[in-house]
């Protein structure tokens, strides 16, 4: 139930002064909300063989508040085999609504959660494909969430209309990838690492590990299959998009046939001159706003030699157990100021550009991204050190 607070200035961790969660949440999901609060849902109690079916919302002023009116019926009927409580896929749409998709099984329910007052819950649809509890998902664009099914199918959920989410199969990547990680490249493609082509034993069969990097292009609806990692990345594996445009894939198999306390770096093709091993010249963001408010514009400056085609923002989130629900990617509108190199960038509101740490990238006409710059969106100012 612990709620901990990390102070980035002093590098200290302490119990949060507003107290802990009301329920233990082994394998629970947490996401940031547009107003800066944190929504937590699901998880197992760990002690009484029951699940934590009542979601909670954390705010800095009140700590955690139960939302008893939004109790999940599928989670309340605890079933260790079905594991509906295991990291529910949870996303915020462009209207600021919370959409929850139960992961494990076929035809599992999709819910709309309202956290106002005591909270409420409504069933609004079903997920039409079969996926293990360790099947991956990611919000790759506004109101669009990509899912990996057990048979290798890649599905997309359109959650823009909370009355009726629409699921569409886009392609098949060739393998089921239980335990895979999905992250966003700065150009808007989805990169898939790790996992295995089996759902038995939590997908931890080393003989069925899929070590190839794969990249799905949502615009062209194509899948690139790249080189293999040296080691399988199965249960407890993780992945993270780094600011320099490379991909970090790590861990896996603890418990399992391997305990990989290591990682590898993958360099996507956009970092190289076409057909060569020579690194491409990259645009450079020389100045940028380190804190902005969602819905406002801000200025960045790039080197004068680059012709910029896109400005993108990536919220990297944080991944565990094939979940990265807080990640998202945006293509941002921009204008050149007096022909450049200064650029005015326009941002959407908080429902889309959720508060937190983001990475901004510029991409030139050859498709080469800059190194990303970290910036805060709609974040509270750091407290005065003298008051701590």
Buried (B, 14 or more C-beta within 10 A) or exposed (E): EEBEEEEEEEEEEEEBEBBBBBBBBBBBBBBBBBBBBBBBBBBBBEEEEBBBBBBBBBBEEEBBBBBEBBBBEBBBEBEEEBBBBBBBBBBBBBEBBBBBBBBBBEEBBBBBBBBEEEBBBEEBBBBBBBBBBBBBBBBBBBBBBBBBBBEBBBBBBBBBEBEEBEBEEBBEBEBBBBBBBBBBBBBBBBBBBBBBBBBEEBBBBBEBBBBBBBBBBBEEEEBBBBEEBEBBBBBBBBBBBBBEBBBBBBBBBBEBBBEBEEBBEBEBEBBBEEEEEEEBEBBBBBEBBEEBBBBBBBEBBBBEEBEBBBBBBBBBBEBBBBBBBBBBBBBBEBEEEEEBBBBBBEBBBBBBBBBBEBBBBBBBEBEBBBBBBEBBBBBEEEEEEEEE
